[in-house]
């Protein structure tokens, strides 16, 4: 059950003098990057699939375990809550220590004598100079607690996706996906149309496809808010269930500016495969926007990162007669909302490693990053990793893979790499590992989780951290592997390795 007592999200506080704000993932403010690893299916206090998150403090300063059983959480672990299914971080209160936001989309919420099944909740766990977890200030929110203008309802999945950061104007922001939200328009209730909660400073507002200027039409099963991503100037929302014409679940993506207009973030453009300039044809089940990831983009002649480059996963795309092989589109977005497709590719693209296979689901998850935002953006700085969780190896079915691209290359297949466990990634590939299910990246590293690992060397899951320069072949630092039972991590886990 979610806590009912809350405090103001992002309320200013006196800066902690020992927090240096040295990195964007620094929960104890010591200037050293910390790593967040979730296990949303973990057993907590004997409760199966309650879920937990572990924070590995950089510099060997210890491991914190956070769950709904953590002191100060004011919550109770319950079966199938999946605490940690989504995670994001930012400095919500401006004290120099990064704060962790954890989504629990399957949280049941008690209201008016009823149990609202899978309504969802989020928790903000504040970093401190001594670490994070027990002893931290913790805020718990249902949807209505976060935004009193809304209602908490069963099956909303509040917190299914999240993205946080700081705007170009220095304001902290948080986007929370509510893909199960029902939206009533002209007296018609559209189930699972979806929405988001958007927070910037003191502004807390609900946004959906019926909001002024937002592209698309509210329909049942759109799942607007299923995926979210953001930079300091833009954020994007995926609605993979969006019907395009009569093609159901073809999918779409809406891009916004953080600039507030009329109390709302400014809608810039809607993207789908029926939009002029976007490759492909909208087809039922494509799932355009199932995954989205965005990075800052600095055009030639510009002195700052005014634009964005957006990667869009289309895992249900059929390639010829090959069902659900999947594909990825990459789009540059300008502040005006003008957009240009940078590239679109799949496993049949010229010189791309591998071949399309049914059920590969390329693009089920994507992460794109600008490795150097201080220079004009080019093929030298932009890196993209696409998950291919259904990829078979020569001997193992559904082992999964990660495919690395330089999306600004003239020829997309010129420098791509296909990584599987045992070939580019540590470990041993086993059936139904589904590598590519969860991944994220920063300017320095690519993080690849394998929560469904079945191998004897990682039976409880694993996380691999690869320097982008190693992927490029310019360094040989080596991959860091996190496993339960090593590096101070408890030797316990069910689906250890969720990141992003």
GIHU-V569666 format. One record per residue. N is the residue number from 1. SS is DSSP state (~ for helix, > for strand, _ for the rest). BURIAL is b if it has 9 or more other C-alpha atoms within 8 Angstrom, else e. Layout:
N;SS;BURIAL / N;SS;BURIAL
//
This chain:
1;_;b / 2;_;b / 3;_;b / 4;_;e / 5;_;e / 6;_;b / 7;_;e / 8;_;e / 9;_;e / 10;_;b / 11;_;e / 12;_;e / 13;_;e / 14;_;e / 15;_;e / 16;_;b / 17;_;e / 18;_;e / 19;_;b / 20;_;b / 21;_;b / 22;_;b / 23;_;b / 24;_;e / 25;_;b / 26;_;b / 27;_;b / 28;_;b / 29;_;b / 30;_;b / 31;_;b / 32;_;b / 33;_;b / 34;_;b / 35;>;b / 36;>;b / 37;>;b / 38;>;b / 39;>;b / 40;_;b / 41;_;b / 42;_;b / 43;_;b / 44;>;b / 45;_;e / 46;_;e / 47;>;b / 48;_;b / 49;_;b / 50;_;b / 51;_;b / 52;>;b / 53;>;b / 54;>;b / 55;>;b / 56;>;b / 57;_;b / 58;_;b / 59;_;e / 60;_;e / 61;_;e / 62;_;e / 63;>;b / 64;>;b / 65;>;b / 66;>;b / 67;>;b / 68;_;b / 69;_;b / 70;_;b / 71;_;e / 72;_;b / 73;_;b / 74;_;b / 75;_;b / 76;_;e / 77;_;b / 78;_;b / 79;_;e / 80;_;b / 81;_;b / 82;_;b / 83;_;b / 84;_;b / 85;_;b / 86;>;b / 87;>;b / 88;>;b / 89;>;b / 90;>;b / 91;_;b / 92;_;b / 93;_;b / 94;_;b / 95;_;b / 96;_;b / 97;_;b / 98;_;b / 99;>;b / 100;>;b / 101;>;b / 102;>;b / 103;>;b / 104;>;b / 105;_;b / 106;_;b / 107;_;b / 108;_;b / 109;>;b / 110;>;b / 111;>;e / 112;_;e / 113;_;e / 114;>;e / 115;>;e / 116;>;b / 117;_;b / 118;_;b / 119;_;b / 120;>;b / 121;>;b / 122;>;b / 123;>;b / 124;>;b / 125;>;b / 126;_;b / 127;_;b / 128;>;b / 129;_;b / 130;_;e / 131;>;b / 132;_;b / 133;_;b / 134;_;e / 135;_;e / 136;_;b / 137;_;e / 138;>;b / 139;>;b / 140;>;b / 141;>;b / 142;_;b / 143;~;b / 144;~;b / 145;~;b / 146;~;e / 147;_;b / 148;_;e / 149;_;e / 150;_;e / 151;_;e / 152;_;b / 153;_;e / 154;_;b / 155;_;b / 156;_;b / 157;_;b / 158;>;b / 159;_;b / 160;_;b / 161;_;b / 162;>;b / 163;>;b / 164;>;b / 165;>;b / 166;>;b / 167;_;b / 168;_;e / 169;_;e / 170;_;e / 171;_;b / 172;>;b / 173;>;b / 174;>;b / 175;>;b / 176;>;b / 177;>;b / 178;>;b / 179;_;b / 180;_;b / 181;_;b / 182;_;b / 183;>;b / 184;>;e / 185;>;b / 186;_;e / 187;_;e / 188;>;e / 189;>;e / 190;>;b / 191;_;b / 192;_;b / 193;_;b / 194;>;b / 195;>;b / 196;>;b / 197;>;b / 198;>;b / 199;>;b / 200;>;b / 201;_;e / 202;_;e / 203;>;e / 204;>;b / 205;>;b / 206;>;b / 207;>;b / 208;_;b / 209;_;b / 210;_;b / 211;_;e / 212;_;e / 213;_;e / 214;_;b / 215;_;b / 216;_;e / 217;_;e / 218;_;b / 219;_;b / 220;_;b / 221;_;b / 222;_;b / 223;_;b / 224;>;b / 225;_;b / 226;_;b / 227;>;b / 228;>;b / 229;>;b / 230;>;b / 231;_;b / 232;_;b / 233;_;b / 234;>;b / 235;>;b / 236;>;b / 237;>;b / 238;>;b / 239;>;b / 240;_;b / 241;_;b / 242;_;b / 243;_;b / 244;>;b / 245;_;e / 246;_;e / 247;>;b / 248;_;b / 249;_;b / 250;_;b / 251;>;b / 252;>;b / 253;>;b / 254;>;b / 255;>;b / 256;>;b / 257;>;b / 258;>;b / 259;>;e / 260;>;b / 261;>;e / 262;_;e / 263;_;e / 264;>;e / 265;>;b / 266;>;b / 267;>;b / 268;>;b / 269;>;b / 270;>;b / 271;>;b / 272;_;b / 273;_;b / 274;_;b / 275;_;e / 276;_;e / 277;_;e / 278;_;b / 279;_;e / 280;_;e / 281;_;e / 282;_;b / 283;_;b / 284;_;b / 285;_;b / 286;_;b / 287;_;b / 288;>;b / 289;_;b / 290;_;b / 291;>;b / 292;>;b / 293;>;b / 294;>;b / 295;>;b / 296;>;b / 297;>;b / 298;_;b / 299;_;b / 300;_;e / 301;_;e / 302;_;b / 303;_;e / 304;_;e / 305;_;b / 306;_;b / 307;>;b / 308;>;b / 309;>;b / 310;>;b / 311;>;b / 312;>;b / 313;>;b / 314;>;b / 315;_;b / 316;_;b / 317;_;b / 318;_;b / 319;>;b / 320;_;e / 321;_;e / 322;>;b / 323;_;b / 324;_;b / 325;_;b / 326;>;b / 327;>;b / 328;>;b / 329;>;b / 330;>;b / 331;>;b / 332;>;b / 333;>;b / 334;_;b / 335;_;b / 336;_;e / 337;_;b / 338;_;e / 339;>;e / 340;>;e / 341;>;b / 342;>;b / 343;>;b / 344;>;b / 345;>;b / 346;_;b / 347;_;b / 348;_;b / 349;_;b / 350;_;e / 351;_;e / 352;_;b / 353;_;b / 354;_;e / 355;_;e / 356;_;b / 357;_;b / 358;_;b / 359;_;b / 360;_;b / 361;_;b / 362;>;b / 363;>;b / 364;>;b / 365;>;b / 366;>;b / 367;>;b / 368;>;b / 369;>;b / 370;>;b / 371;_;b / 372;_;e / 373;_;b / 374;_;e / 375;_;e / 376;_;b / 377;_;b / 378;_;e / 379;_;b / 380;_;e / 381;_;b / 382;>;b / 383;>;b / 384;>;b / 385;>;b / 386;>;b / 387;>;b / 388;>;b / 389;_;b / 390;_;b / 391;_;b / 392;_;b / 393;_;b / 394;_;e / 395;_;e / 396;_;b / 397;_;b / 398;_;b / 399;_;b / 400;>;b / 401;>;b / 402;>;b / 403;>;b / 404;>;b / 405;>;b / 406;_;b / 407;_;b / 408;_;b / 409;_;e / 410;_;e / 411;_;e / 412;_;b / 413;_;b / 414;_;e / 415;_;e / 416;_;b / 417;>;e / 418;>;b / 419;>;b / 420;>;b / 421;>;b / 422;_;b / 423;>;e / 424;>;e / 425;>;b / 426;_;b / 427;_;b / 428;_;e / 429;_;b / 430;_;b / 431;_;b / 432;_;b / 433;_;b / 434;_;b / 435;>;b / 436;_;b / 437;_;b / 438;>;b / 439;>;b / 440;>;b / 441;>;b / 442;_;e / 443;_;e / 444;_;b / 445;>;b / 446;>;b / 447;>;b / 448;>;b / 449;>;b / 450;>;b / 451;_;b / 452;_;b / 453;_;b / 454;_;b / 455;_;b / 456;_;e / 457;_;e / 458;_;b / 459;_;e / 460;_;b / 461;>;b / 462;>;b / 463;>;b / 464;>;b / 465;>;b / 466;>;b / 467;>;b / 468;~;b / 469;~;b / 470;~;b / 471;~;e / 472;~;e / 473;_;e / 474;_;e / 475;_;e / 476;_;e / 477;_;e / 478;_;e / 479;_;b / 480;>;e / 481;>;b / 482;>;b / 483;>;b / 484;_;b / 485;_;b / 486;_;b / 487;_;e / 488;_;e / 489;_;b / 490;_;e / 491;_;e / 492;_;e / 493;_;b / 494;_;b / 495;_;b / 496;>;b / 497;_;b / 498;>;b / 499;_;b / 500;_;b
//
